[in-house]
């Protein structure tokens, strides 16, 4: 069997507490035809010195240093020096099962796809692992299959639990030229949900893919301090910036299902409005003012219009209706008492 060279790119920023577990899981793979590119994105802790120690000990490891610019820019730098035919990403607080790339190499040899999508599990601080299941069946998908079965159902088509597959990039192996083109096309400066943009562009350009959800080889650490796990006062501006770029890319590629992008954005609005209430240290009055300001923007109302056709669960549906009716005080009380 031909051993395809896989370049694994890991952006690293102030991750001195988690990076060793991550790196050890990659260099300890049963598959040896890989290189590991560790990109320090301007860390201010001891991350860089830890990375350099790995570089000294293993010839497959390359360490790059750059000024802080975010995950997207770090991945871009990593891809530039990648030697592999395929590229995979790993976040610095996540880790892999030791035979993941060996199993992926078999798929690469059997099907020669542009993308391999594999399964992942979320590792909670309690030690519990939750498998992320999606509705796409395992198997090989041609370009025609992607256009007919995946793109029309890429995000939410029938409620918030209806997306057909994850929209991340860490649970994939890409042909190098495909992901390099995708990241190059994304507007610089995107720092939130950048995965969704890279994944979208690769799917619009891929000739084929193999979906292997049964390969639960990627473990995602549930980090409450990450951008997806905490409340950031500027998060709504970042959501707008990312999804404005998404709509631009959709227009460029003639994507016919833009209502899904609006619904996906609406889902994020709801999610972060809850986090404003549950995690902000601002007063009740100040928090309600923030919620009102977000919900009265044209951007929120546009998303709300598309999402009105979407099926909600009972709790999320009530939350959405109260926001739509302007009952922000009641929303604050409900979300503050329990997780909606």
C-alpha positions, 0 to 999 in steps of 0.5 A: 500500500502506498503511504501518502505523506500527510502534513499536520498543521497545528496553530499554537497560541499560549497553549503551554498546558495542553500542547504536549498531549496534542503533539504526543498524540501526533508524533506517536501515530502508528503511521509514520509518513507524516510531518508535523508543522507547529505554528506559534502565533505570537505566544507570550507564555512558554509555548514556543520553547516547548515546541522547539524541544519537540523540533530537536527530538523529532526530524518530522517536526518543524516549528514556525513563529509569527506575530499574532494573527489568528488561527486562519493566518497560522494555518496559512503559514503552515500550509506554505511549508507543507511537503505532504500531498495531503494536509490535516489540522489539529487544534492545540488542545485536542488530540488524536487516536494513535492509529487515525492516520493509518486508517485514513491512509487506507481510504486515500489508497482505496478511493483517492478522494480530495477530502476525507471526513472522519468522526470526532468526540467532544471530551468534557472536563468531567472525562466524559466523551460525547460522539458527534453524530451527523446524518451523512451516510458513510461512503464515497461521494462524487462531485455530483453527489456533493452537489445533490446530497451535501450542498443543499443540506450543508447547514440547517434545513429542518431545525437546529439539529438537522445539519448533515455534517460538521462544518469544521476543518479539524475532522478532515484530511484535504488534498493540499492544493484544495485547502491552500486555495480555500484559505487563500480566498478567505478575507484576511482578518477573520478570527471567528468561525473561520472553519466554516468558510474554509470548509465551504470553499473546499466543498465548492471545489472538491471533485469527491470526498469520502465520509468515514464517521465511524473513524472516531479518532479526533478528540475535541477538548471542551474549552470554556475559555475559547471563543466558542466557549465564552462570552466576548463583548465583540462577538456579535461584530465577529459573527457579522464579519464572518457571515458577511464573508460567507455570503460573498463567497456564496455569491462568488460560487453561485451557491443556491441555498443562502437561506441556510447561511442566514439560519446558521448565523441566527443559531449563533446569535441565539447561542451568544445572546444566552451567553451574554446573559449567563456569563457577562458580569454586566448589570441586568440593565446593561445586559438587556441593553446589549441584547436589545441592540443586537436584536434590533439590527437589520442583520438579526432581523434578516436572519430571523426572517429565514429562521422563522421557517425552521423547526425549533425545539420547545425551549429554543422556540420559546426563546426565539419567540420572546426575542422576536416579541421584544420581551428582553427582560423575560428572556434575561430571567429565563436564560439566567435561571436555566440553560435554554 
